[in-house]
Amino acid sequence: MDASWKMVIKGLKSAPLPDREALISTALLEVAGAPVSVREVRKRLLLLSISAINGNLGLISVGDGALVCLISFADLVELLSGPPPTLGEVMDRARGGAAQPPRS
């Protein structure tokens, strides 16, 4: 599972930036891709769910610009409870190095 998007979110979560919320929102929107309408989701819910379990985000458009983010429970728990990445992990990822296992 490619967890690079989680590393980015964790890093932004811990960064003391005035526009942190906007940066996190933008990063999540880029990773998740275009929102899918509720009508289309009915046809694709199983595929979107499997994709989320495999570490991918999904967006569902529920009208009037409102979005629902589909994320696996395990990924959500990891994002909320896990420590931010170390500078070394970020640098390794930027250099295209091997993914480091998440720290506990």
For each residue, the residues with C-beta under 8 A, 3 or more apart:
1: 54 55
2: 5 55 99
3: 6 7 55 99 102
4: 7 8 93 99
5: 2 8 9 27 28 31 57
6: 3 9 10 55 75 78 79
7: 3 4 10 11 85 89 90 93
8: 4 5 11 12 27
9: 5 6 12 13 24 27 28 79
10: 6 7 13 14 79 82 83 84 85
11: 7 8 14 15 84 85 90
12: 8 9 15 17 20 23 24 27
13: 9 10 20 24 79 84
14: 10 11 84
15: 11 12 20
16: 20
17: 12 20 23
18:
19: 22 23
20: 12 13 15 16 17 23 24
21: 24 25
22: 19 25 26
23: 12 17 19 20 26 27
24: 9 12 13 20 21 27 28
25: 21 22 28 29
26: 22 23 29 30
27: 5 8 9 12 23 24 30 31
28: 5 9 24 25 31 32 57 69
29: 25 26 32 59
30: 26 27
31: 5 27 28 56 57
32: 28 29 35 56 57 58 59 69
33: 57 58 59
34: 59
35: 32 59 60 61 67
36: 40 41 44 48 58 59 60 61
37: 40 41 60 61
38: 41 42 60 61 62 63
39: 42 43
40: 36 37 43 44
41: 36 37 38 44 45 48 60
42: 38 39 45
43: 39 40
44: 36 40 41 47 48
45: 41 42 48 49
46: 49 50
47: 44 50 51
48: 36 41 44 45 51 52 58 60 70
49: 45 46 52 53 70
50: 46 47 53 54
51: 47 48 54 56 58
52: 48 49 55 56 57 58 70 71 72 75
53: 49 50 72
54: 1 50 51
55: 1 2 3 6 52 72 75
56: 31 32 51 52
57: 5 28 31 32 33 52 69 70 71
58: 32 33 36 48 51 52 69 70 71
59: 29 32 33 34 35 36 67 68 69 70
60: 35 36 37 38 41 48 67 68 70
61: 35 36 37 38 65 66 67
62: 38 66 67 68
63: 38 66
64:
65: 61
66: 61 62 63
67: 35 59 60 61 62
68: 59 60 62
69: 28 32 57 58 59
70: 48 49 52 57 58 59 60
71: 52 57 58 75 76
72: 52 53 55 75 76
73: 76 77
74: 77 78
75: 6 52 55 71 72 78 79
76: 71 72 73 79 80
77: 73 74 80 81
78: 6 74 75 81 82 102
79: 6 9 10 13 75 76 82
80: 76 77
81: 77 78
82: 10 78 79 102 103
83: 10 103
84: 10 11 13 14
85: 7 10 11 89 90 93
86: 89 90 103
87: 90 91
88: 91 92
89: 7 85 86 92 93 100
90: 7 11 85 86 87 93 94
91: 87 88 94 95 97
92: 88 89 95 97 98 100
93: 4 7 85 89 90 96 97 99
94: 90 91
95: 91 92
96: 93
97: 91 92 93
98: 92
99: 2 3 4 93
100: 89 92
101:
102: 3 78 82
103: 82 83 86
104:
